[in-house]
Amino acid sequence: MQFNSFIFILCFLPLTLIGYYGFHYLGKDKLAKLYLLAMSLWFYGYFNASYLLIICTSIVVNFFLSRRMYVKDGGSQAYRKPLLILGIIFNIALIFYFKYFDFFLDNLNHAFNADFVLRNITLPLGISFFTFQQISYMVDSYKGETGDYTFLDYALFVCFFPQLVAGPIVLHSELISQFRDKSKWKVDYDNLTRGIMLFTKGLAKKVLIADVFGKAVDWGFAQAAVATSGENALAYYEVIVVMLSYTFQIYFDFSGYSDMATGLGAMFNFVIPINFNSPYKALSVADFWKRWHMTLTRFLTRYVYIPLGGNRKGAVRTYINVMIVFLISGIWHGANWTFILWGIIHGLGQCFNRMTSGIYNGITAKVKESRLGKPVMMLIKAVQWAVTFAFINIAWLLFRADSVTQWLEILNRLFVVKYYHIRPELLEFFRIPKMSYVFNALHINVPDNFVLFVGLYAFMGLAFALCLLFKNNYYRPVKRNVLSLVFTSCLLFVCIISLSTVSTFLYFNF
């Protein structure tokens, strides 16, 4: 079930809210949690009922192993480490089979001229998210950091529908304690208002912005797939438009989902951790990863980077650890060499930031002491932003490409082959309805191609402004007044009537 669907907005969400708070109102607190778990499983099973067997098996096995590791009052610890190893192997094997087994066989076939038959295994939605979430719980259980949680608490922690299929990757300490907090069992109209506003803004990002850019992206990569050379291939400006379109599509798609997840949590009085904090304001690759998919960065730092030694074992080992983390990040995103190379490229960017941080700090310290310190620092930051944004764009092209070869062909059209036209088919995706009537009303005669370019520049300008000029919705105060109510109601109405087709969130594929 998609957040951006009629059945979710008009049926599932109202039923879930009414039932959850209704059971609490009647004093049936355990039934309230059980109801929320059942609705979350319906939400997940709506995509494919067979997925329920996978997630339920994963929950049962992980809970059993974690409970065996949970040592209360200093009991026996003899089997805790073997159980931890067994649990990690189980989770990695689960995600490997469903996500990477065919990729592994395909590469064996190419490398050794073998003929292994691919299984064409269907990837269960959210398996990367709920598997990592349970690994974190298991490691924390091994460390003795989890509580004496019931199976119901644990199952709801894994399945809570706002964060189930696309994050954030939540820690037990952030969510389970909230399930048990009696102060959160009654309707809080301030939280409900904030939740509806956040959900609506996130829905607007997805439906009104991300999906528009997505159509242009799909056209561009379809064109790149059928025409790799000659004038029919993507031209220079078309590559620029398609590249920026994907950069904005994945931004507003993921930002929209994050806002909607946070808003849904607020409706139930639960605080969902921030997962997205204006990443295109970043001035370096390191800064980008402090802002983009923040809970994945946290997971990899806490459960991979630090156990490997972090930065405590010298510079060379630090760089190796960084590359391992980003290699895992790339592999986590998907079974394709494009994702692996994308992770390596970001790892190299992170290492470069570390190598040059001392030089940068020395230069900026001297600049700040100079007479023209402030304007020069502004210029330095502008250059940093431009270089970082360009790096991210090039990397996103690889992330979206069907293959490394396709990515290189598109880059060739960007840096080597120079055709400068933009076809009307691409511009058509940015047409603003009734824009031509505005020009006619002003008695301005312009060709239709001009109207299309106005739409393109308007969408690009709006996207840049929203990315760079506004505070993240997570931190923006909620204004509860008539104007906000009218604006939110109108925006929600526009979004709902725009749901002619339901598009999948991009991170559902990872």
C-alpha positions in Angstrom: 0.0 0.0 0.0 1.4 3.4 -1.0 1.2 6.5 1.1 0.2 8.3 -2.1 -2.9 6.2 -2.8 -6.7 6.6 -2.3 -7.0 3.5 -0.2 -4.3 4.6 2.2 -5.5 8.2 2.6 -9.2 7.6 2.6 -9.5 4.2 4.1 -6.4 2.7 5.8 -5.2 5.8 7.8 -8.6 6.8 9.2 -9.4 3.2 10.2 -6.0 2.8 11.9 -6.3 6.0 13.8 -9.8 5.4 15.0 -9.2 1.8 16.0 -5.9 2.5 17.8 -7.2 5.4 19.9 -10.6 3.7 20.3 -9.1 0.7 22.0 -7.0 2.9 24.2 -10.1 4.9 25.1 -11.9 1.7 26.1 -8.9 0.7 28.3 -7.9 -2.1 26.0 -4.2 -1.0 25.7 -2.8 -4.3 24.7 -5.5 -4.7 22.0 -4.6 -1.2 20.8 -1.0 -2.3 20.1 -2.2 -5.6 18.6 -4.5 -3.7 16.3 -1.7 -1.3 15.2 0.4 -4.4 14.5 -2.3 -6.1 12.5 -2.9 -2.9 10.5 0.8 -2.6 9.8 0.9 -6.2 8.6 -2.1 -5.4 6.3 -0.3 -2.4 5.0 2.8 -4.5 4.2 0.8 -7.5 2.9 -1.3 -5.3 0.6 1.7 -5.2 -1.8 2.0 -9.0 -1.9 0.5 -11.4 0.6 3.5 -13.7 0.3 5.7 -11.0 1.8 4.0 -11.6 5.1 5.6 -15.0 5.5 9.1 -13.6 5.0 8.8 -10.7 7.4 7.0 -12.8 10.1 9.6 -15.5 9.9 12.4 -12.9 10.1 10.7 -11.3 13.2 10.2 -14.7 15.0 13.8 -15.8 14.4 15.4 -12.5 15.3 13.3 -12.1 18.5 14.1 -15.7 19.6 17.8 -15.2 19.1 17.8 -11.7 20.7 15.8 -13.0 23.7 18.4 -15.8 24.2 21.1 -13.2 24.2 19.3 -10.9 26.6 20.9 -11.7 30.0 19.0 -10.5 33.0 20.6 -10.0 36.4 24.0 -11.2 35.2 23.0 -14.7 34.1 25.0 -17.1 31.9 26.6 -15.6 28.8 28.1 -18.8 27.4 26.1 -18.8 24.1 25.7 -15.1 23.5 28.4 -14.6 20.9 27.6 -17.7 18.9 24.0 -16.6 18.9 25.0 -13.1 17.6 27.0 -14.6 14.8 24.2 -17.0 13.9 21.7 -14.1 13.9 23.9 -11.9 11.7 24.4 -14.8 9.3 20.7 -15.4 9.2 19.9 -11.8 8.4 22.6 -11.4 5.8 21.7 -14.7 4.2 18.0 -13.6 4.0 18.8 -10.3 2.3 21.5 -12.0 0.0 19.0 -14.6 -1.3 16.2 -12.2 -2.1 18.3 -9.3 -3.3 21.6 -10.5 -4.6 21.3 -14.2 -5.5 20.4 -13.7 -9.1 23.1 -10.9 -9.4 25.6 -13.4 -8.0 24.7 -16.1 -10.4 24.6 -13.7 -13.4 28.2 -12.5 -12.6 29.3 -16.2 -12.2 27.9 -16.9 -15.7 29.7 -14.0 -17.2 33.0 -14.6 -15.4 33.3 -18.4 -16.0 31.1 -18.8 -19.0 28.7 -20.9 -16.8 25.0 -21.4 -17.4 23.4 -21.2 -14.0 19.7 -20.6 -14.3 18.6 -17.3 -12.7 15.7 -17.7 -10.2 14.1 -14.3 -11.0 13.4 -13.9 -7.3 10.9 -11.2 -6.4 12.4 -8.6 -4.0 10.3 -8.2 -0.9 9.6 -4.5 -0.2 11.5 -3.0 2.6 13.7 -6.1 3.3 16.9 -3.9 3.4 15.3 -1.7 6.0 13.7 -4.2 8.4 16.7 -6.4 8.2 19.2 -3.7 9.1 16.8 -2.6 11.9 16.7 -6.1 13.3 20.5 -6.4 13.1 20.9 -3.3 15.1 18.5 -4.7 17.7 20.4 -8.0 17.9 23.7 -6.3 18.4 22.2 -4.1 21.1 20.8 -7.2 22.7 24.3 -8.8 22.7 25.6 -5.6 24.4 22.9 -5.8 27.0 21.3 -2.5 25.9 17.8 -3.7 25.1 15.0 -4.1 27.7 12.8 -7.0 28.6 10.5 -6.4 25.7 7.5 -8.5 24.8 7.1 -10.1 21.4 4.3 -7.7 20.7 6.5 -4.7 21.4 9.3 -6.1 19.2 7.0 -7.1 16.3 5.4 -3.6 16.3 8.9 -2.0 16.5 9.8 -3.8 13.3 6.4 -3.5 11.5 5.2 0.0 12.4 4.0 1.0 9.0 5.3 4.6 8.6 8.9 3.4 8.7 8.5 -0.2 7.5 9.3 -0.1 3.8 11.5 2.9 3.3 12.9 3.9 6.6 14.1 5.6 8.7 16.1 2.7 10.3 14.9 3.2 13.8 16.6 2.0 17.0 14.7 0.2 19.7 15.4 2.9 22.2 13.7 5.4 19.9 10.4 3.6 19.4 9.6 0.8 21.9 9.6 3.1 24.9 7.1 5.3 23.1 4.7 2.3 22.6 4.8 1.9 26.4 4.4 5.6 27.3 0.8 6.0 28.7 0.9 9.8 27.9 0.9 8.9 24.2 -2.3 6.8 24.3 -4.7 9.7 24.0 -5.4 11.9 21.0 -3.1 14.9 21.1 -4.7 17.4 18.7 -1.5 19.5 18.4 0.4 16.3 17.3 -2.5 15.4 15.0 -2.4 18.8 13.4 1.3 18.7 13.0 1.1 15.2 11.5 -1.5 16.1 8.9 0.5 19.2 7.9 3.7 17.2 7.5 2.0 14.4 5.7 0.4 16.9 3.3 3.6 18.7 2.5 5.3 15.4 1.9 2.5 14.2 -0.4 2.8 17.4 -2.3 6.6 16.9 -2.8 5.9 13.5 -4.2 2.9 14.0 -6.3 3.3 17.6 -7.6 7.1 17.8 -7.9 9.0 14.5 -7.8 6.6 12.7 -10.2 6.8 15.5 -12.7 10.6 15.3 -12.8 10.3 11.5 -12.8 8.5 11.5 -16.2 11.3 13.5 -17.7 13.9 11.1 -16.2 12.1 8.0 -17.6 12.0 9.6 -21.0 15.7 10.5 -20.9 16.9 7.1 -19.8 14.6 5.3 -22.3 16.1 7.5 -25.0 19.6 6.7 -23.8 18.8 3.0 -23.9 17.8 3.0 -27.6 20.1 5.7 -29.0 23.7 5.8 -27.9 25.2 7.8 -30.8 24.2 10.3 -33.4 21.8 13.1 -33.2 19.0 10.9 -31.9 20.9 10.3 -28.7 20.6 12.7 -25.8 22.1 16.1 -26.6 24.2 18.2 -24.2 21.3 20.3 -22.8 19.0 17.3 -22.6 21.6 15.5 -20.5 21.7 18.5 -18.2 17.9 18.6 -17.9 17.6 14.8 -17.3 20.5 14.8 -14.8 19.0 17.7 -12.8 15.5 16.1 -13.1 16.7 12.9 -11.4 18.6 14.9 -8.8 15.4 16.7 -7.9 13.2 13.6 -8.4 15.1 11.5 -5.8 15.4 14.5 -3.5 11.7 15.3 -3.4 10.7 11.7 -3.5 12.7 10.7 -0.5 12.2 14.0 1.3 8.4 13.6 0.7 8.4 10.1 2.1 10.4 11.3 5.1 8.0 14.1 5.8 5.0 11.7 5.4 6.6 9.1 7.7 7.3 11.8 10.4 3.8 13.1 10.0 2.2 9.7 10.3 4.3 9.1 13.5 3.1 12.4 14.9 -0.5 11.5 14.3 0.0 8.5 16.7 2.0 10.7 19.1 5.3 9.0 18.2 8.5 10.8 17.3 10.1 9.4 14.2 13.8 10.3 14.0 14.9 12.7 11.3 16.2 11.0 8.2 16.6 13.9 5.7 18.0 17.3 6.4 18.3 19.5 3.3 21.2 17.5 1.8 21.7 19.8 -1.2 22.9 22.5 1.1 25.9 20.4 1.8 29.4 21.9 1.2 31.2 18.6 0.9 30.5 14.9 0.4 31.0 14.3 4.2 28.4 17.0 4.9 26.0 15.4 2.3 26.1 12.1 4.2 25.3 13.8 7.5 22.1 15.1 5.8 21.1 12.3 3.4 19.5 9.1 4.7 20.8 10.0 8.1 19.7 6.8 9.9 21.5 4.6 7.3 24.7 6.7 7.9 24.2 6.2 11.7 23.7 2.5 11.3 26.8 2.0 9.2 28.8 4.2 11.5 27.7 2.5 14.7 27.5 -1.1 13.6 30.2 -1.3 10.9 32.7 1.7 11.0 33.3 1.8 14.7 33.6 -2.0 15.2 36.1 -2.0 12.3 38.2 0.4 14.3 36.9 3.7 13.1 39.6 6.3 13.0 41.5 4.9 16.0 44.0 2.8 14.1 45.8 5.3 11.9 45.1 7.1 8.7 45.5 4.2 6.3 43.2 2.0 8.3 40.7 4.8 8.6 40.5 5.2 4.8 40.1 1.5 4.4 37.2 1.5 6.9 35.6 4.4 5.2 35.8 2.6 1.8 34.3 -0.6 3.4 31.4 1.4 4.8 30.6 3.0 1.5 31.0 -0.2 -0.4 28.4 -1.7 1.9 26.2 1.3 1.4 26.4 0.9 -2.4 25.7 -2.9 -2.2 22.8 -2.2 0.2 21.1 0.0 -2.3 20.8 -2.6 -5.0 22.2 -5.6 -7.0 23.9 -3.8 -9.8 27.5 -2.7 -10.5 26.2 0.8 -10.8 25.3 0.9 -7.1 28.6 -0.7 -6.1 30.6 1.9 -8.1 28.4 4.7 -6.8 29.3 3.7 -3.2 33.0 3.5 -4.1 32.8 7.0 -5.7 31.2 8.4 -2.6 33.8 6.6 -0.4 36.6 8.2 -2.4 34.9 11.6 -2.0 34.7 11.1 1.7 38.4 10.1 1.9 39.3 13.2 -0.1 37.4 15.3 2.4 39.4 13.7 5.2 42.7 14.1 3.5 42.2 17.8 2.7 40.4 18.9 5.9 43.6 20.0 7.6 44.6 22.1 4.6 41.1 23.6 4.3 41.0 24.5 8.0 44.4 26.2 7.8 43.4 28.3 4.7 40.0 29.3 6.1 41.6 30.3 9.4 43.9 32.7 7.6 41.2 34.0 5.4 38.9 34.8 8.4 41.8 36.9 9.9 42.3 38.9 6.8 40.6 42.2 6.0 38.4 40.7 3.3 37.6 37.6 5.3 33.8 37.6 5.1 33.4 38.0 1.3 36.2 35.6 0.6 34.7 33.0 2.8 31.4 33.4 1.0 33.2 32.8 -2.3 34.9 29.7 -0.9 31.6 28.3 0.3 29.9 29.0 -3.0 32.7 27.1 -4.8 32.4 24.3 -2.3 28.7 24.1 -2.8 29.0 24.1 -6.6 31.7 21.4 -6.7 29.8 19.2 -4.2 26.5 19.6 -6.1 28.2 18.8 -9.4 29.8 15.7 -7.8 26.4 14.6 -6.5 24.7 15.1 -9.9 27.3 13.0 -11.7 27.0 10.3 -9.1 23.2 10.3 -9.3 23.4 9.7 -13.0 25.4 6.5 -12.2 22.8 5.6 -9.5 20.0 5.8 -12.0 21.7 4.3 -15.0 20.9 0.7 -16.1 24.6 -0.1 -16.4 28.0 1.5 -16.0 28.3 1.5 -19.8 25.1 3.5 -20.1 26.4 6.0 -17.5 29.7 6.4 -19.4 27.8 6.9 -22.7 25.7 9.7 -21.1 28.8 11.3 -19.7 30.3 11.2 -23.1 27.3 13.2 -24.4 27.8 15.7 -21.6 31.6 16.2 -21.9 32.6 15.2 -25.4 29.8 15.2 -28.0 28.1 18.5 -28.4 24.6 18.7 -29.7 22.7 21.5 -28.1 19.1 21.1 -28.9 16.3 20.1 -26.5 13.4 18.2 -28.1 9.8 19.2 -27.4 9.1 15.7 -26.1 11.3 16.4 -23.1 10.0 20.0 -22.6 6.4 18.8 -22.7 6.8 17.1 -19.3 7.3 20.6 -17.7 4.3 22.2 -19.4 2.3 24.3 -16.9 -1.4 24.0 -17.7 -3.1 27.1 -19.0 0.2 29.1 -19.1 -0.5 30.0 -22.8 -3.9 31.5 -21.7 -1.9 33.8 -19.3 0.2 35.2 -22.2 -2.9 35.6 -24.3 -4.7 37.5 -21.6 -1.7 39.8 -21.4 -1.9 40.2 -25.2 1.6 38.7 -25.5 2.1 36.5 -28.6 4.7 33.8 -27.9 5.4 30.5 -29.6 4.4 27.3 -27.8 8.1 26.4 -27.5 8.6 29.5 -25.4 5.8 28.4 -23.1 7.5 25.1 -22.6 10.8 26.7 -21.7 9.0 28.9 -19.2 7.6 25.7 -17.6 11.1 24.1 -17.5 12.7 27.1 -15.9 9.8 27.5 -13.4 10.1 23.9 -12.2 13.9 24.0 -12.0 13.8 27.4 -10.2 11.2 26.1 -7.7 13.2 23.0 -7.0 16.4 24.9 -6.4 14.5 27.4 -4.1 12.9 24.6 -2.1 16.2 22.8 -1.7 18.3 25.7 -0.7 16.2 28.6 0.7 13.9 26.9 3.2 14.4 25.2 6.6 13.7 21.5 6.7 10.0 20.7 7.6 11.1 18.6 10.5 12.4 21.7 12.3 9.9 24.3 11.0 7.3 25.4 13.7 3.7 24.5 12.9 1.4 27.5 12.6 -2.0 26.5 13.8 -4.2 29.3 12.3 -6.9 29.7 9.8 -4.5 30.5 6.9 -2.5 27.3 7.6 -5.7 25.3 7.8 -7.0 26.6 4.5 -3.6 26.2 2.8 -3.2 22.6 4.1 -6.7 21.7 3.1 -6.4 23.1 -0.4 -3.0 21.4 -0.9 -4.3 18.1 0.3 -7.3 18.4 -2.0 -5.0 19.2 -5.0 -2.8 16.2 -4.2 -5.7 13.8 -3.9 -7.3 14.8 -7.2 -3.8 14.4 -8.8 -3.6 10.8 -7.8 -4.7 9.5 -11.2 -1.8 7.1 -11.2 0.0 5.8 -8.1 3.8 6.0 -8.5 6.1 4.0 -6.3 8.5 5.8 -4.0 12.1 5.3 -5.3 13.4 3.9 -2.0 10.8 1.1 -2.2 13.2 -0.4 -4.7 16.1 -0.6 -2.3 
